[in-house]
Amino acid sequence: MTGRLTTIGLGLLVGIGLLGCDAGSGNDGNFGTGLSSASIGSGGEDTDASDTDHGGTEGSDTDGPGTGTGDGPSDNDDSQAYIEEAKAEFPTYEEIHVKVIQRTCTPFQNVCHNNKEYPDLRTPQGVIDRIGRPCNLNELYNDPEAVFNACEPPGDVLRFTDGGNAGHAVQIGSVAITDDDGMGGGSATFNVETPMPAAMLTPGVPESAVIERMVGGVMQPVGTITAAFSYVQGSRVLEMVNTADFATHSAIVAEVTPGDPNGDGVFGGSSEDSMQEIKPGDPWNSYLLQRLQGNVPGSPMPLANQPLTASEVIAIACWIEGTADEGGAETNSVIDYDNCEYAAELATPPDGGGATLSQHVQPIFDQACAFAGCHSNTTPAAGLDLTAGRSRAAMLGVPSTQNPDVPLVTAVNPTNSYLMTKLTGAGTMGERMPLNGSPLNESQLEIIRTWIIQGAPEN
């Protein structure tokens, strides 16, 4: 095992809010809406009045234990109990769809991901059809600058056929027509991944290139642009100018798949950590699951309905792992929990790695929360004792007082952990914690998030 649960979302500080899905507004019901490199930490664009207003007044900002049983098994010391619950409740994807997806994502016709927002998740087959498909697809077509880096597609390649860089191939980041005289002539600008290694063979004499695309594991030509490119050595910007054939060339340009559509210099589709909506065999890089957990930028999903429990997250993750196996991408395929790496990592949290309660999380509580007048063991504020030896039992599966539907900590799912809402200051749940002192920094927040993702173990 590689401890991959500890790496999801590191460096991505996401505002965790429980946001409402308004059928009329269209705000962020899409898995990709409102995401950009600038939106990390903002929680997306949701400003609809129905989004989050669970009340909370000064003096009641801190949360204590509730009276419910939470969402997890009674034995909170054993993550295996969550796995066994998933086995019993969700033996195949069909049960996941009926009990989880329909409840959270598609409960009403033409709302959210029921024939309204991308992706359409109404039917089990509709979800299976998302396997291997792009994430943030709407942004790629409608707002390229909003595409999340990990969801960028592999870009087309520009391969020069003559001139000073004959044979040189470079990935296209973006391309735009910068001038069109309306009479069949004009120009366009290409931004590419790496600098041009050599100068033009003859300055002022445009050079030719073919555009290629990976199709079925083989590079296929998309189109040839003849005698059109001008550039300088070391530059990542190329100009395409050709009056006589511009109309033909511009039609080819219009079909180019850019590798850096948001223009920030990161070619996410070329990375090992590139995401797909559902990546076969890889829950860690499946955008649907990571969005449900709140591990990628944007408003955590689901917007309006109850977030996922630990067993529901495990079920989806283990199903995704099995989709790479023969017959694994069927609605009635039995989910192999016993050989699920995602579940195995939860059952055996890494020693000395990731984020442990005793060595990483508790010191943060000791410094910021667990002292006299706040969450100490002597008259703790709102009854919430965050001192060593007591903090985990006071939070895990215990409903918050401001929003009893959400436990203070839900193992595996930071989205369904009210603690993260208070620590990040998302929504309108009263003042951000800690109340007296500086907010936790990004590193501290990631430690707590990672511990929750690992199953909130007693370690």
C-alpha angles and dihedrals in degrees: 000000000000104000090244092157087071094058102053112110097357108159092016107109104192125187104238112214135155098235129193121235109225112198092209102046101054088209112159096325081128114086088232106036119128097005122141137139087263093054097065106122094015098090093231128280102303110140099144113136090235093059109088130343110133093156124234127168134212108281093035098061095108118075129224133188117297130210102253131094097241124223103291137075119283092249099072092173093071119064087188087077090066090051092050090050090052090050092053098042102037113031091153137017090258090070091047091053096048097041102034116015096042091046097048109025111022111025096129132043116259092003126115110325094355100098093312114075131034121291106040105218101172098120135034090244090050090058092045088052087062090067109115093004127128122267122221087028094157091055092050089060103029106028112012093178089064097059115123109237096237089054096053113119124238104271128235116261128239110213117187116225098189143004131054094330101039109165093015114133126198133174116249113235099184139337130198137176104242099181135018118175092198091238100087095280135097145105141261137200124228122198112198136192102245134028119267105262098212139028124257112281092235116016111236095019109107118230133219133240141174122228113225134188133195108246120173091344093307128100109241127189115249098183145321124246110200126208094340113110126095124176145142128244113271094019126124092200121083127185122217112204124167123139099186098051101023095115091055093043095047090056089057091046091053090061096051117124107221120219094203105034094160090054099226096125095254116118097202097175091064093056126099086232094056113137136225127189086258113002111204110252093353118095091167090066098034106111095205093060095040091051090050088053094046092240096131130055119280136054110324116247140274095046102196108014134069113291120243124281124230093261092049092053091049091049094053092044094050091045090053090050089055096050090082091060124087108276092003095118096068126108092236099040111126112245112237102222093164092064097035111125092199091057093042091057090053092050092051110032111200119266112234092358136092112008123320125195096233100041103033116013102038094053088058091052090046092053100040108023120009103079138100114299093021129050101333124132090257109080093329116209110265088355093286111138112194098174122126113286093018107054099081095049090047092056114025109100092344113133116238117243095229094050112016091185089070122061118223087242127012111191114243095006121079089178089066094045115099089198089071091050091056096042094049095041093231121160124001101296095135123273123345117260138274087052096196109042143022120320116257113271124240094264093053092048091051091052091056092043091050092050090052092047089052089058099270091268127191095247 
